[in-house]
Amino acid sequence: MSTLPMIACSEIELKTDYDQAVLGLVDPAHVPMIHTAWWWRSSDRRRVKTKHYAPSPFGFTATAADRFASAPAYRLVGSEREVTIEFRLPSTRVERVQSGGFRLVNLTTVTPTAPGHVVLRNVIYSSSRPMRLLYPVLSLLGRAFLEQDARILRLIDADASTRQPLLFVGSPDQPSAWYFQCKMALSRASLQAGAFINPVRAGVLRWRT
């Protein structure tokens, strides 16, 4: 990523549960259901999604996501594009887009700053140097997305007193289950001074969002 110019950087600090914030990075329904805007994606559009998941260092990666993407931004880079979305412990989401000579890396992280407090950060890099001129605008749009994340997390925290234990059912919840499984595997490896054994198994997940 260091070889690509940074074209946007946004962050927001809030009081929330760390794991809840990280689940927003792996939940496949998060982006289409939370990040809605006229220029990004309409909230009333739904379609069946199919993604191939595979284990990757300290997490997992979704491939072939591009052909199911409905956001107009994806169409701007051309039809022959490749998109991968990687999650890596402890709390990093890396979306890579490539089409011909064009490359874009969209990095989102959750950083704990104190018990119950986190910083959500989004940084975008691109091989298109002219896009650097859009840095102020893209950074504002990025912050708008993070504000949408923060609003949902605050709503979840408001119902904390009645929150039930998390229950993961079916394909849409599998990445969230993998997150906790990977987290436990890393903790086990650290305690036993052993190697991290990735619990993720390659497979295809389908859902409708």
Secondary structure, 3 states (H helix, E strand, C coil): CCCCCEEEEEEEEEECCHHHHHHHHHCCCHHHHHCCECCCECCCCCCEEEEEEEEECCEEEEECCHHHCCCHHHHCCCCCCEEEEEEECCCEEEEEEEECCEEEEEEEEEEEEECCEEEEEEEEEECCHHHHHHHHHHHHHHHHHHHHHHHHHHHHHHCHHHCCCCCCCCHHHHHHHHHHHHHHHHHHHHHCCCCCCCCCCCEEEEEEC
